[in-house]
């Protein structure tokens, strides 16, 4: 990931230029922008709207329609507790509650130390391991609530 | 080509990857290189074997030794014993993979889990390396495409698919051949789309096909392109499936390199190419018109049909859209003939169907069976029933659009029409088993919660109606249900089904209707007796201390946030039900198991 914000905006310009006039440009540009910035703040949306000769209403409409786009920066670790049916019937709600309790925050919010953002996710397709939780790209399966404090401790510096 | 004396297949599906199979692969590679066996023993990372519950899974051929639940440490032993000394490590074999009482290996298709299965859509999953086009070609890959391009007319292709009786595997079950025929009749630019936006919670067969056999989908899309007269395909795949996306990208570039996608395929004047479009997390995009809006880059909102996509679809052009599993059947139908496919299944549902078995079941994983197999065969003979001796209560099919079927319906032969008659639906093939510990009102509430947050908001019945239903279900689960709530739910359900714009809204009430039909007594217990029979709905539970087990350690009383527990040291404590907020903190803290909820 690019660190320097000037480089990030230069990269965004390139993406906008590459997608301009193509079918499906708004969504693909937003996806690329999210990869570059980690989220899609308002100034990035404005830049995309102007660059693609679209409107901010259109870009904002797409960005808020899909759950994948984050308008605010997330914590360093994104926790996703699966609430698909297979996980739900095997108690993932209790796992999610435990995560919220341990981090003292709510679903959709970031912990006070800015380290973890909690989300309840749609089915991750790892139903054989239910209940499942992801922290960034690491998958934890067959969880019980008591596993949570130990797992989270591994990510604290 | 190198000759190998043994082949190690390591499952690289999502389930096994999550349980650590990449580390096994690395360790195998390292050990084979160290021992100089890498020219004798071939190591392959395959797609999903289906038996995710026993993962990570490794199979060693030619013996066909089926190792399950393998840890990194076990790899050393398998290499040393099996591959160096030629002795199968029997203690690591999957239970049931040997003939009873012996160490003699059974063929894979005689193992209980696989015995009743018939793999058509999944035939290559767990067999070939999905990242190597040569392995796909060795298993008759791209032969069907060659056949249609050089021996068949467009009409013959469509006829063949129509005659096979193949119906859409994504849920609705529309005859695939009919869909293709509509699009064939239109003129001008056309598109072939693949719906890989597998959103139903608890369904992961499309993911497994894409991860295990991506070329089968590409080849089938090219065949569809030839049949309807299109030169461009799009695969719309969920961004939540990174392994599937990566393997599709590899497959597309390999197919282009071999001239199997691109201009003048097989030297004919047929040209066809495929691009990937990523979803961004919206369940409604599984609906065909919404999916096309999303490919066009906008909000994935559905629209009124007609016009159907076969007339006016992507970018306003005639388009066919089929599901991944539907495509996975196409090449086999072309190669083996419509009659072969139609010989499997029931009168109106032909072929096989993949189900994702999950929830309270021993062998969770992917199974493919002929249509007409009963629920009982899938859940007990293949799935092994509910674990821990618990009693089966219901099976949920069809995801958020489907319903829950009780034990009395276990002998229903599964096909599109029977499931609808039973108050559920085929859907994409998720099959979640529930036992006596699951509350059916809570499950209905869970699905409505899903629909409410995934409703796109375009039409009123779905946006507001489902929310009203959820509010009623919430209050029932919280102990505030009122007389008349069941009737209000039924009334809302009927109106939403009739008036919602797309299938998401029209089928959203199904989980409520089917649980009301088969488990009405549970709703009544919640509303009239303020009781949750399964012990799930917290607000309806009463926590009690068993005086015989309580040691009077005071730990519970000290942890109760509202001071509802009283008692003297070393004497049995009591919970004041009026003060208790049912948080469960006491039960969690009790070291003697003296506190129970009822």
Interface residues (C-beta under 8 A of the other chain):
Chain A: X23 X24 X25 X26 X27 X28 X30 X31 X58 X61 X62 X65 X66 X67 X68 X69 X83 X84 X85 X86 X88 X89 X90 X121 X122 X123 X124 X125 X126 X127 X128 X129 X130 X132 X139 X141
Chain B: X14 X15 X17 X18 X19 X52 X53 X55 X198 X199 X200 X201 X202 X203 X204 X207 X239 X240 X241 X277 X278 X279 X280 X281 X282 X283 X294 X295 X296 X297 X298 X299 X300 X301 X315 X356 X358 X359 X360 X364 X365 X396 X399 X430 X432 X433 X434 X438 X443 X446 X447 X456
